[in-house]
Amino acid sequence: MDIFQWIGFVGMIFIVYAYFLLQTQKAKSDSLKFQIYNLIGAILLVISLLVHFNLGSFMIEIFWIIITLYGIYKNKKEAQD
């Protein structure tokens, strides 16, 4: 396994761990912790996919990042109101 595959593997761990926290109710879907784990995981997977490209996986990670950033923005905006 090369370094980029390891980076993708670590990214997968972040996303799976975030989902585990959600399912075990140790994090809520609108918690910053959950969103940051998802964001880090998706970014690491995109880095991996830049070397080992797969269009479908790349696109889902781009949408994952966009949706996560939207969630963080929405939560910050609601906290300010």
PyMOL Python script that loads the backbone (N, CA, C, O; Angstrom):
from pymol import cmd

cmd.read_pdbstr("""\
ATOM      1  N   MET A   1       0.848  -1.182   0.000  1.00  0.00           N
ATOM      2  CA  MET A   1       0.000   0.000   0.000  1.00  0.00           C
ATOM      3  C   MET A   1       0.897   1.250   0.000  1.00  0.00           C
ATOM      4  O   MET A   1       1.834   1.348   0.792  1.00  0.00           O
ATOM      5  N   ASP A   2       0.601   2.194  -0.888  1.00  0.00           N
ATOM      6  CA  ASP A   2       1.378   3.428  -0.907  1.00  0.00           C
ATOM      7  C   ASP A   2       0.776   4.449   0.063  1.00  0.00           C
ATOM      8  O   ASP A   2      -0.274   4.206   0.659  1.00  0.00           O
ATOM      9  N   ILE A   3       1.440   5.572   0.211  1.00  0.00           N
ATOM     10  CA  ILE A   3       1.023   6.604   1.179  1.00  0.00           C
ATOM     11  C   ILE A   3      -0.382   7.122   0.891  1.00  0.00           C
ATOM     12  O   ILE A   3      -1.125   7.425   1.824  1.00  0.00           O
ATOM     13  N   PHE A   4      -0.759   7.228  -0.374  1.00  0.00           N
ATOM     14  CA  PHE A   4      -2.079   7.747  -0.723  1.00  0.00           C
ATOM     15  C   PHE A   4      -3.184   6.756  -0.373  1.00  0.00           C
ATOM     16  O   PHE A   4      -4.292   7.159  -0.019  1.00  0.00           O
ATOM     17  N   GLN A   5      -2.893   5.487  -0.469  1.00  0.00           N
ATOM     18  CA  GLN A   5      -3.869   4.487  -0.024  1.00  0.00           C
ATOM     19  C   GLN A   5      -4.027   4.545   1.489  1.00  0.00           C
ATOM     20  O   GLN A   5      -5.135   4.391   2.003  1.00  0.00           O
ATOM     21  N   TRP A   6      -2.929   4.766   2.206  1.00  0.00           N
ATOM     22  CA  TRP A   6      -3.014   4.919   3.662  1.00  0.00           C
ATOM     23  C   TRP A   6      -3.821   6.165   4.036  1.00  0.00           C
ATOM     24  O   TRP A   6      -4.627   6.132   4.966  1.00  0.00           O
ATOM     25  N   ILE A   7      -3.603   7.249   3.313  1.00  0.00           N
ATOM     26  CA  ILE A   7      -4.370   8.479   3.567  1.00  0.00           C
ATOM     27  C   ILE A   7      -5.864   8.209   3.365  1.00  0.00           C
ATOM     28  O   ILE A   7      -6.681   8.626   4.185  1.00  0.00           O
ATOM     29  N   GLY A   8      -6.220   7.527   2.297  1.00  0.00           N
ATOM     30  CA  GLY A   8      -7.615   7.172   2.050  1.00  0.00           C
ATOM     31  C   GLY A   8      -8.169   6.257   3.126  1.00  0.00           C
ATOM     32  O   GLY A   8      -9.330   6.382   3.517  1.00  0.00           O
ATOM     33  N   PHE A   9      -7.347   5.340   3.603  1.00  0.00           N
ATOM     34  CA  PHE A   9      -7.767   4.420   4.663  1.00  0.00           C
ATOM     35  C   PHE A   9      -8.061   5.190   5.950  1.00  0.00           C
ATOM     36  O   PHE A   9      -9.062   4.926   6.617  1.00  0.00           O
ATOM     37  N   VAL A  10      -7.203   6.131   6.296  1.00  0.00           N
ATOM     38  CA  VAL A  10      -7.429   6.955   7.493  1.00  0.00           C
ATOM     39  C   VAL A  10      -8.699   7.788   7.310  1.00  0.00           C
ATOM     40  O   VAL A  10      -9.473   7.949   8.254  1.00  0.00           O
ATOM     41  N   GLY A  11      -8.918   8.314   6.108  1.00  0.00           N
ATOM     42  CA  GLY A  11     -10.146   9.055   5.823  1.00  0.00           C
ATOM     43  C   GLY A  11     -11.378   8.205   6.030  1.00  0.00           C
ATOM     44  O   GLY A  11     -12.368   8.666   6.598  1.00  0.00           O
ATOM     45  N   MET A  12     -11.325   6.973   5.576  1.00  0.00           N
ATOM     46  CA  MET A  12     -12.445   6.048   5.768  1.00  0.00           C
ATOM     47  C   MET A  12     -12.696   5.816   7.253  1.00  0.00           C
ATOM     48  O   MET A  12     -13.846   5.758   7.687  1.00  0.00           O
ATOM     49  N   ILE A  13     -11.620   5.682   8.035  1.00  0.00           N
ATOM     50  CA  ILE A  13     -11.762   5.481   9.485  1.00  0.00           C
ATOM     51  C   ILE A  13     -12.495   6.666  10.111  1.00  0.00           C
ATOM     52  O   ILE A  13     -13.377   6.472  10.948  1.00  0.00           O
ATOM     53  N   PHE A  14     -12.142   7.885   9.717  1.00  0.00           N
ATOM     54  CA  PHE A  14     -12.812   9.077  10.250  1.00  0.00           C
ATOM     55  C   PHE A  14     -14.313   9.042   9.969  1.00  0.00           C
ATOM     56  O   PHE A  14     -15.123   9.300  10.859  1.00  0.00           O
ATOM     57  N   ILE A  15     -14.675   8.726   8.737  1.00  0.00           N
ATOM     58  CA  ILE A  15     -16.093   8.719   8.357  1.00  0.00           C
ATOM     59  C   ILE A  15     -16.848   7.603   9.061  1.00  0.00           C
ATOM     60  O   ILE A  15     -17.959   7.818   9.547  1.00  0.00           O
ATOM     61  N   VAL A  16     -16.270   6.434   9.122  1.00  0.00           N
ATOM     62  CA  VAL A  16     -16.929   5.307   9.805  1.00  0.00           C
ATOM     63  C   VAL A  16     -17.050   5.590  11.296  1.00  0.00           C
ATOM     64  O   VAL A  16     -18.073   5.278  11.904  1.00  0.00           O
ATOM     65  N   TYR A  17     -16.017   6.176  11.889  1.00  0.00           N
ATOM     66  CA  TYR A  17     -16.071   6.504  13.316  1.00  0.00           C
ATOM     67  C   TYR A  17     -17.153   7.546  13.595  1.00  0.00           C
ATOM     68  O   TYR A  17     -17.874   7.442  14.588  1.00  0.00           O
ATOM     69  N   ALA A  18     -17.269   8.548  12.723  1.00  0.00           N
ATOM     70  CA  ALA A  18     -18.324   9.553  12.890  1.00  0.00           C
ATOM     71  C   ALA A  18     -19.701   8.894  12.829  1.00  0.00           C
ATOM     72  O   ALA A  18     -20.587   9.222  13.618  1.00  0.00           O
ATOM     73  N   TYR A  19     -19.874   7.983  11.910  1.00  0.00           N
ATOM     74  CA  TYR A  19     -21.159   7.279  11.784  1.00  0.00           C
ATOM     75  C   TYR A  19     -21.422   6.403  13.011  1.00  0.00           C
ATOM     76  O   TYR A  19     -22.557   6.306  13.479  1.00  0.00           O
ATOM     77  N   PHE A  20     -20.375   5.770  13.525  1.00  0.00           N
ATOM     78  CA  PHE A  20     -20.494   4.972  14.739  1.00  0.00           C
ATOM     79  C   PHE A  20     -20.941   5.856  15.908  1.00  0.00           C
ATOM     80  O   PHE A  20     -21.839   5.482  16.662  1.00  0.00           O
ATOM     81  N   LEU A  21     -20.309   7.038  16.060  1.00  0.00           N
ATOM     82  CA  LEU A  21     -20.699   7.954  17.126  1.00  0.00           C
ATOM     83  C   LEU A  21     -22.161   8.362  16.998  1.00  0.00           C
ATOM     84  O   LEU A  21     -22.873   8.475  17.996  1.00  0.00           O
ATOM     85  N   LEU A  22     -22.596   8.580  15.779  1.00  0.00           N
ATOM     86  CA  LEU A  22     -23.988   8.955  15.535  1.00  0.00           C
ATOM     87  C   LEU A  22     -24.934   7.820  15.935  1.00  0.00           C
ATOM     88  O   LEU A  22     -25.931   8.053  16.619  1.00  0.00           O
ATOM     89  N   GLN A  23     -24.625   6.612  15.514  1.00  0.00           N
ATOM     90  CA  GLN A  23     -25.497   5.469  15.778  1.00  0.00           C
ATOM     91  C   GLN A  23     -25.528   5.077  17.250  1.00  0.00           C
ATOM     92  O   GLN A  23     -26.538   4.564  17.732  1.00  0.00           O
ATOM     93  N   THR A  24     -24.442   5.311  17.963  1.00  0.00           N
ATOM     94  CA  THR A  24     -24.398   4.995  19.392  1.00  0.00           C
ATOM     95  C   THR A  24     -24.827   6.180  20.245  1.00  0.00           C
ATOM     96  O   THR A  24     -24.739   6.137  21.472  1.00  0.00           O
ATOM     97  N   GLN A  25     -25.290   7.233  19.592  1.00  0.00           N
ATOM     98  CA  GLN A  25     -25.786   8.454  20.226  1.00  0.00           C
ATOM     99  C   GLN A  25     -24.738   9.144  21.093  1.00  0.00           C
ATOM    100  O   GLN A  25     -25.068   9.789  22.088  1.00  0.00           O
ATOM    101  N   LYS A  26     -23.476   9.003  20.707  1.00  0.00           N
ATOM    102  CA  LYS A  26     -22.397   9.716  21.385  1.00  0.00           C
ATOM    103  C   LYS A  26     -22.119  11.044  20.695  1.00  0.00           C
ATOM    104  O   LYS A  26     -21.337  11.859  21.185  1.00  0.00           O
ATOM    105  N   ALA A  27     -22.763  11.249  19.558  1.00  0.00           N
ATOM    106  CA  ALA A  27     -22.695  12.517  18.828  1.00  0.00           C
ATOM    107  C   ALA A  27     -24.024  12.703  18.111  1.00  0.00           C
ATOM    108  O   ALA A  27     -24.679  11.740  17.715  1.00  0.00           O
ATOM    109  N   LYS A  28     -24.403  13.964  17.955  1.00  0.00           N
ATOM    110  CA  LYS A  28     -25.609  14.283  17.195  1.00  0.00           C
ATOM    111  C   LYS A  28     -25.196  14.721  15.790  1.00  0.00           C
ATOM    112  O   LYS A  28     -24.072  15.174  15.571  1.00  0.00           O
ATOM    113  N   SER A  29     -26.112  14.579  14.856  1.00  0.00           N
ATOM    114  CA  SER A  29     -25.781  14.907  13.465  1.00  0.00           C
ATOM    115  C   SER A  29     -25.451  16.385  13.272  1.00  0.00           C
ATOM    116  O   SER A  29     -24.790  16.746  12.299  1.00  0.00           O
ATOM    117  N   ASP A  30     -25.901  17.239  14.183  1.00  0.00           N
ATOM    118  CA  ASP A  30     -25.587  18.661  14.057  1.00  0.00           C
ATOM    119  C   ASP A  30     -24.429  19.080  14.962  1.00  0.00           C
ATOM    120  O   ASP A  30     -24.146  20.271  15.091  1.00  0.00           O
ATOM    121  N   SER A  31     -23.754  18.105  15.591  1.00  0.00           N
ATOM    122  CA  SER A  31     -22.624  18.458  16.456  1.00  0.00           C
ATOM    123  C   SER A  31     -21.394  18.760  15.603  1.00  0.00           C
ATOM    124  O   SER A  31     -21.177  18.144  14.559  1.00  0.00           O
ATOM    125  N   LEU A  32     -20.613  19.699  16.058  1.00  0.00           N
ATOM    126  CA  LEU A  32     -19.401  20.076  15.336  1.00  0.00           C
ATOM    127  C   LEU A  32     -18.429  18.896  15.272  1.00  0.00           C
ATOM    128  O   LEU A  32     -17.748  18.714  14.263  1.00  0.00           O
ATOM    129  N   LYS A  33     -18.359  18.106  16.318  1.00  0.00           N
ATOM    130  CA  LYS A  33     -17.486  16.930  16.355  1.00  0.00           C
ATOM    131  C   LYS A  33     -17.817  15.969  15.206  1.00  0.00           C
ATOM    132  O   LYS A  33     -16.922  15.531  14.484  1.00  0.00           O
ATOM    133  N   PHE A  34     -19.087  15.647  15.042  1.00  0.00           N
ATOM    134  CA  PHE A  34     -19.534  14.757  13.978  1.00  0.00           C
ATOM    135  C   PHE A  34     -19.191  15.337  12.607  1.00  0.00           C
ATOM    136  O   PHE A  34     -18.691  14.633  11.730  1.00  0.00           O
ATOM    137  N   GLN A  35     -19.463  16.612  12.438  1.00  0.00           N
ATOM    138  CA  GLN A  35     -19.230  17.253  11.145  1.00  0.00           C
ATOM    139  C   GLN A  35     -17.746  17.352  10.810  1.00  0.00           C
ATOM    140  O   GLN A  35     -17.360  17.156   9.657  1.00  0.00           O
ATOM    141  N   ILE A  36     -16.924  17.649  11.788  1.00  0.00           N
ATOM    142  CA  ILE A  36     -15.480  17.756  11.549  1.00  0.00           C
ATOM    143  C   ILE A  36     -14.891  16.397  11.183  1.00  0.00           C
ATOM    144  O   ILE A  36     -14.070  16.303  10.272  1.00  0.00           O
ATOM    145  N   TYR A  37     -15.304  15.344  11.886  1.00  0.00           N
ATOM    146  CA  TYR A  37     -14.827  13.997  11.535  1.00  0.00           C
ATOM    147  C   TYR A  37     -15.199  13.655  10.092  1.00  0.00           C
ATOM    148  O   TYR A  37     -14.384  13.106   9.351  1.00  0.00           O
ATOM    149  N   ASN A  38     -16.419  13.978   9.699  1.00  0.00           N
ATOM    150  CA  ASN A  38     -16.848  13.730   8.321  1.00  0.00           C
ATOM    151  C   ASN A  38     -16.031  14.555   7.331  1.00  0.00           C
ATOM    152  O   ASN A  38     -15.621  14.048   6.287  1.00  0.00           O
ATOM    153  N   LEU A  39     -15.798  15.808   7.654  1.00  0.00           N
ATOM    154  CA  LEU A  39     -15.051  16.689   6.763  1.00  0.00           C
ATOM    155  C   LEU A  39     -13.610  16.206   6.592  1.00  0.00           C
ATOM    156  O   LEU A  39     -13.108  16.130   5.471  1.00  0.00           O
ATOM    157  N   ILE A  40     -12.950  15.882   7.697  1.00  0.00           N
ATOM    158  CA  ILE A  40     -11.573  15.390   7.622  1.00  0.00           C
ATOM    159  C   ILE A  40     -11.519  14.098   6.809  1.00  0.00           C
ATOM    160  O   ILE A  40     -10.651  13.929   5.953  1.00  0.00           O
ATOM    161  N   GLY A  41     -12.448  13.196   7.083  1.00  0.00           N
ATOM    162  CA  GLY A  41     -12.486  11.932   6.354  1.00  0.00           C
ATOM    163  C   GLY A  41     -12.653  12.136   4.866  1.00  0.00           C
ATOM    164  O   GLY A  41     -11.948  11.513   4.072  1.00  0.00           O
ATOM    165  N   ALA A  42     -13.574  12.994   4.476  1.00  0.00           N
ATOM    166  CA  ALA A  42     -13.830  13.238   3.058  1.00  0.00           C
ATOM    167  C   ALA A  42     -12.624  13.895   2.379  1.00  0.00           C
ATOM    168  O   ALA A  42     -12.285  13.549   1.247  1.00  0.00           O
ATOM    169  N   ILE A  43     -11.982  14.832   3.063  1.00  0.00           N
ATOM    170  CA  ILE A  43     -10.805  15.492   2.486  1.00  0.00           C
ATOM    171  C   ILE A  43      -9.676  14.481   2.282  1.00  0.00           C
ATOM    172  O   ILE A  43      -9.016  14.481   1.243  1.00  0.00           O
ATOM    173  N   LEU A  44      -9.460  13.628   3.272  1.00  0.00           N
ATOM    174  CA  LEU A  44      -8.411  12.616   3.134  1.00  0.00           C
ATOM    175  C   LEU A  44      -8.719  11.653   1.992  1.00  0.00           C
ATOM    176  O   LEU A  44      -7.817  11.257   1.254  1.00  0.00           O
ATOM    177  N   LEU A  45      -9.970  11.280   1.845  1.00  0.00           N
ATOM    178  CA  LEU A  45     -10.345  10.398   0.736  1.00  0.00           C
ATOM    179  C   LEU A  45     -10.157  11.086  -0.618  1.00  0.00           C
ATOM    180  O   LEU A  45      -9.736  10.448  -1.583  1.00  0.00           O
ATOM    181  N   VAL A  46     -10.463  12.370  -0.694  1.00  0.00           N
ATOM    182  CA  VAL A  46     -10.240  13.104  -1.947  1.00  0.00           C
ATOM    183  C   VAL A  46      -8.748  13.133  -2.287  1.00  0.00           C
ATOM    184  O   VAL A  46      -8.367  12.956  -3.444  1.00  0.00           O
ATOM    185  N   ILE A  47      -7.912  13.355  -1.277  1.00  0.00           N
ATOM    186  CA  ILE A  47      -6.456  13.344  -1.516  1.00  0.00           C
ATOM    187  C   ILE A  47      -6.039  11.997  -2.099  1.00  0.00           C
ATOM    188  O   ILE A  47      -5.280  11.939  -3.067  1.00  0.00           O
ATOM    189  N   SER A  48      -6.537  10.927  -1.508  1.00  0.00           N
ATOM    190  CA  SER A  48      -6.227   9.585  -2.013  1.00  0.00           C
ATOM    191  C   SER A  48      -6.727   9.404  -3.441  1.00  0.00           C
ATOM    192  O   SER A  48      -6.044   8.814  -4.279  1.00  0.00           O
ATOM    193  N   LEU A  49      -7.920   9.913  -3.707  1.00  0.00           N
ATOM    194  CA  LEU A  49      -8.523   9.739  -5.026  1.00  0.00           C
ATOM    195  C   LEU A  49      -7.854  10.581  -6.112  1.00  0.00           C
ATOM    196  O   LEU A  49      -8.017  10.297  -7.299  1.00  0.00           O
ATOM    197  N   LEU A  50      -7.111  11.603  -5.723  1.00  0.00           N
ATOM    198  CA  LEU A  50      -6.374  12.381  -6.717  1.00  0.00           C
ATOM    199  C   LEU A  50      -5.269  11.547  -7.351  1.00  0.00           C
ATOM    200  O   LEU A  50      -4.850  11.819  -8.476  1.00  0.00           O
ATOM    201  N   VAL A  51      -4.795  10.534  -6.633  1.00  0.00           N
ATOM    202  CA  VAL A  51      -3.757   9.648  -7.162  1.00  0.00           C
ATOM    203  C   VAL A  51      -4.374   8.374  -7.733  1.00  0.00           C
ATOM    204  O   VAL A  51      -4.013   7.931  -8.824  1.00  0.00           O
ATOM    205  N   HIS A  52      -5.298   7.797  -6.991  1.00  0.00           N
ATOM    206  CA  HIS A  52      -5.974   6.562  -7.407  1.00  0.00           C
ATOM    207  C   HIS A  52      -7.410   6.926  -7.785  1.00  0.00           C
ATOM    208  O   HIS A  52      -8.352   6.645  -7.043  1.00  0.00           O
ATOM    209  N   PHE A  53      -7.556   7.549  -8.938  1.00  0.00           N
ATOM    210  CA  PHE A  53      -8.821   8.184  -9.312  1.00  0.00           C
ATOM    211  C   PHE A  53      -9.932   7.184  -9.613  1.00  0.00           C
ATOM    212  O   PHE A  53      -9.732   6.159 -10.266  1.00  0.00           O
ATOM    213  N   ASN A  54     -11.118   7.534  -9.101  1.00  0.00           N
ATOM    214  CA  ASN A  54     -12.360   6.831  -9.390  1.00  0.00           C
ATOM    215  C   ASN A  54     -13.427   7.913  -9.404  1.00  0.00           C
ATOM    216  O   ASN A  54     -13.702   8.506  -8.361  1.00  0.00           O
ATOM    217  N   LEU A  55     -14.031   8.187 -10.538  1.00  0.00           N
ATOM    218  CA  LEU A  55     -14.952   9.316 -10.676  1.00  0.00           C
ATOM    219  C   LEU A  55     -16.118   9.244  -9.703  1.00  0.00           C
ATOM    220  O   LEU A  55     -16.446  10.245  -9.065  1.00  0.00           O
ATOM    221  N   GLY A  56     -16.745   8.092  -9.575  1.00  0.00           N
ATOM    222  CA  GLY A  56     -17.892   7.970  -8.667  1.00  0.00           C
ATOM    223  C   GLY A  56     -17.516   8.272  -7.230  1.00  0.00           C
ATOM    224  O   GLY A  56     -18.217   9.016  -6.545  1.00  0.00           O
ATOM    225  N   SER A  57     -16.425   7.706  -6.776  1.00  0.00           N
ATOM    226  CA  SER A  57     -15.966   7.950  -5.395  1.00  0.00           C
ATOM    227  C   SER A  57     -15.549   9.404  -5.208  1.00  0.00           C
ATOM    228  O   SER A  57     -15.832  10.009  -4.175  1.00  0.00           O
ATOM    229  N   PHE A  58     -14.879   9.957  -6.205  1.00  0.00           N
ATOM    230  CA  PHE A  58     -14.451  11.349  -6.131  1.00  0.00           C
ATOM    231  C   PHE A  58     -15.664  12.280  -6.005  1.00  0.00           C
ATOM    232  O   PHE A  58     -15.674  13.182  -5.167  1.00  0.00           O
ATOM    233  N   MET A  59     -16.670  12.061  -6.828  1.00  0.00           N
ATOM    234  CA  MET A  59     -17.856  12.919  -6.805  1.00  0.00           C
ATOM    235  C   MET A  59     -18.608  12.817  -5.480  1.00  0.00           C
ATOM    236  O   MET A  59     -19.063  13.832  -4.952  1.00  0.00           O
ATOM    237  N   ILE A  60     -18.747  11.609  -4.934  1.00  0.00           N
ATOM    238  CA  ILE A  60     -19.462  11.482  -3.665  1.00  0.00           C
ATOM    239  C   ILE A  60     -18.706  12.204  -2.547  1.00  0.00           C
ATOM    240  O   ILE A  60     -19.327  12.790  -1.660  1.00  0.00           O
ATOM    241  N   GLU A  61     -17.389  12.165  -2.584  1.00  0.00           N
ATOM    242  CA  GLU A  61     -16.614  12.859  -1.554  1.00  0.00           C
ATOM    243  C   GLU A  61     -16.714  14.373  -1.708  1.00  0.00           C
ATOM    244  O   GLU A  61     -16.759  15.090  -0.709  1.00  0.00           O
ATOM    245  N   ILE A  62     -16.750  14.870  -2.940  1.00  0.00           N
ATOM    246  CA  ILE A  62     -16.927  16.312  -3.150  1.00  0.00           C
ATOM    247  C   ILE A  62     -18.282  16.758  -2.596  1.00  0.00           C
ATOM    248  O   ILE A  62     -18.370  17.778  -1.913  1.00  0.00           O
ATOM    249  N   PHE A  63     -19.338  15.991  -2.891  1.00  0.00           N
ATOM    250  CA  PHE A  63     -20.654  16.327  -2.340  1.00  0.00           C
ATOM    251  C   PHE A  63     -20.660  16.197  -0.824  1.00  0.00           C
ATOM    252  O   PHE A  63     -21.305  16.996  -0.143  1.00  0.00           O
ATOM    253  N   TRP A  64     -19.959  15.211  -0.282  1.00  0.00           N
ATOM    254  CA  TRP A  64     -19.865  15.007   1.170  1.00  0.00           C
ATOM    255  C   TRP A  64     -19.249  16.247   1.817  1.00  0.00           C
ATOM    256  O   TRP A  64     -19.722  16.717   2.851  1.00  0.00           O
ATOM    257  N   ILE A  65     -18.188  16.771   1.198  1.00  0.00           N
ATOM    258  CA  ILE A  65     -17.530  17.976   1.711  1.00  0.00           C
ATOM    259  C   ILE A  65     -18.466  19.173   1.640  1.00  0.00           C
ATOM    260  O   ILE A  65     -18.587  19.918   2.613  1.00  0.00           O
ATOM    261  N   ILE A  66     -19.127  19.371   0.508  1.00  0.00           N
ATOM    262  CA  ILE A  66     -20.037  20.518   0.335  1.00  0.00           C
ATOM    263  C   ILE A  66     -21.177  20.458   1.346  1.00  0.00           C
ATOM    264  O   ILE A  66     -21.498  21.463   1.979  1.00  0.00           O
ATOM    265  N   ILE A  67     -21.782  19.305   1.499  1.00  0.00           N
ATOM    266  CA  ILE A  67     -22.908  19.160   2.429  1.00  0.00           C
ATOM    267  C   ILE A  67     -22.441  19.363   3.863  1.00  0.00           C
ATOM    268  O   ILE A  67     -23.142  19.994   4.655  1.00  0.00           O
ATOM    269  N   THR A  68     -21.275  18.844   4.208  1.00  0.00           N
ATOM    270  CA  THR A  68     -20.744  19.022   5.562  1.00  0.00           C
ATOM    271  C   THR A  68     -20.444  20.487   5.843  1.00  0.00           C
ATOM    272  O   THR A  68     -20.770  20.993   6.917  1.00  0.00           O
ATOM    273  N   LEU A  69     -19.827  21.171   4.885  1.00  0.00           N
ATOM    274  CA  LEU A  69     -19.561  22.606   5.065  1.00  0.00           C
ATOM    275  C   LEU A  69     -20.862  23.383   5.220  1.00  0.00           C
ATOM    276  O   LEU A  69     -20.938  24.308   6.029  1.00  0.00           O
ATOM    277  N   TYR A  70     -21.885  23.018   4.452  1.00  0.00           N
ATOM    278  CA  TYR A  70     -23.189  23.657   4.601  1.00  0.00           C
ATOM    279  C   TYR A  70     -23.739  23.424   6.008  1.00  0.00           C
ATOM    280  O   TYR A  70     -24.257  24.350   6.632  1.00  0.00           O
ATOM    281  N   GLY A  71     -23.629  22.198   6.509  1.00  0.00           N
ATOM    282  CA  GLY A  71     -24.113  21.885   7.849  1.00  0.00           C
ATOM    283  C   GLY A  71     -23.394  22.690   8.918  1.00  0.00           C
ATOM    284  O   GLY A  71     -24.024  23.183   9.853  1.00  0.00           O
ATOM    285  N   ILE A  72     -22.077  22.827   8.787  1.00  0.00           N
ATOM    286  CA  ILE A  72     -21.305  23.623   9.744  1.00  0.00           C
ATOM    287  C   ILE A  72     -21.746  25.079   9.683  1.00  0.00           C
ATOM    288  O   ILE A  72     -21.954  25.711  10.719  1.00  0.00           O
ATOM    289  N   TYR A  73     -21.889  25.615   8.473  1.00  0.00           N
ATOM    290  CA  TYR A  73     -22.337  26.999   8.299  1.00  0.00           C
ATOM    291  C   TYR A  73     -23.721  27.212   8.912  1.00  0.00           C
ATOM    292  O   TYR A  73     -23.949  28.183   9.634  1.00  0.00           O
ATOM    293  N   LYS A  74     -24.635  26.298   8.616  1.00  0.00           N
ATOM    294  CA  LYS A  74     -26.002  26.406   9.124  1.00  0.00           C
ATOM    295  C   LYS A  74     -26.022  26.389  10.651  1.00  0.00           C
ATOM    296  O   LYS A  74     -26.719  27.191  11.271  1.00  0.00           O
ATOM    297  N   ASN A  75     -25.270  25.490  11.252  1.00  0.00           N
ATOM    298  CA  ASN A  75     -25.235  25.396  12.698  1.00  0.00           C
ATOM    299  C   ASN A  75     -24.627  26.630  13.347  1.00  0.00           C
ATOM    300  O   ASN A  75     -25.108  27.087  14.383  1.00  0.00           O
ATOM    301  N   LYS A  76     -23.565  27.175  12.741  1.00  0.00           N
ATOM    302  CA  LYS A  76     -22.958  28.403  13.254  1.00  0.00           C
ATOM    303  C   LYS A  76     -23.935  29.569  13.148  1.00  0.00           C
ATOM    304  O   LYS A  76     -24.041  30.383  14.066  1.00  0.00           O
ATOM    305  N   LYS A  77     -24.647  29.646  12.031  1.00  0.00           N
ATOM    306  CA  LYS A  77     -25.608  30.738  11.828  1.00  0.00           C
ATOM    307  C   LYS A  77     -26.750  30.639  12.840  1.00  0.00           C
ATOM    308  O   LYS A  77     -27.162  31.650  13.409  1.00  0.00           O
ATOM    309  N   GLU A  78     -27.263  29.427  13.068  1.00  0.00           N
ATOM    310  CA  GLU A  78     -28.341  29.234  14.039  1.00  0.00           C
ATOM    311  C   GLU A  78     -27.875  29.556  15.456  1.00  0.00           C
ATOM    312  O   GLU A  78     -28.657  30.059  16.263  1.00  0.00           O
ATOM    313  N   ALA A  79     -26.619  29.274  15.765  1.00  0.00           N
ATOM    314  CA  ALA A  79     -26.079  29.556  17.101  1.00  0.00           C
ATOM    315  C   ALA A  79     -25.960  31.055  17.338  1.00  0.00           C
ATOM    316  O   ALA A  79     -26.037  31.513  18.478  1.00  0.00           O
ATOM    317  N   GLN A  80     -25.770  31.831  16.252  1.00  0.00           N
ATOM    318  CA  GLN A  80     -25.638  33.282  16.380  1.00  0.00           C
ATOM    319  C   GLN A  80     -26.988  33.967  16.544  1.00  0.00           C
ATOM    320  O   GLN A  80     -27.065  35.066  17.094  1.00  0.00           O
ATOM    321  N   ASP A  81     -28.052  33.324  16.071  1.00  0.00           N
ATOM    322  CA  ASP A  81     -29.392  33.941  16.132  1.00  0.00           C
ATOM    323  C   ASP A  81     -30.023  33.838  17.502  1.00  0.00           C
ATOM    324  O   ASP A  81     -31.142  34.309  17.703  1.00  0.00           O
TER     325      ASP A  81
END
""", "prot")
cmd.dss("prot")
cmd.show_as("cartoon", "prot")
cmd.util.cbc("prot")
cmd.orient("prot")
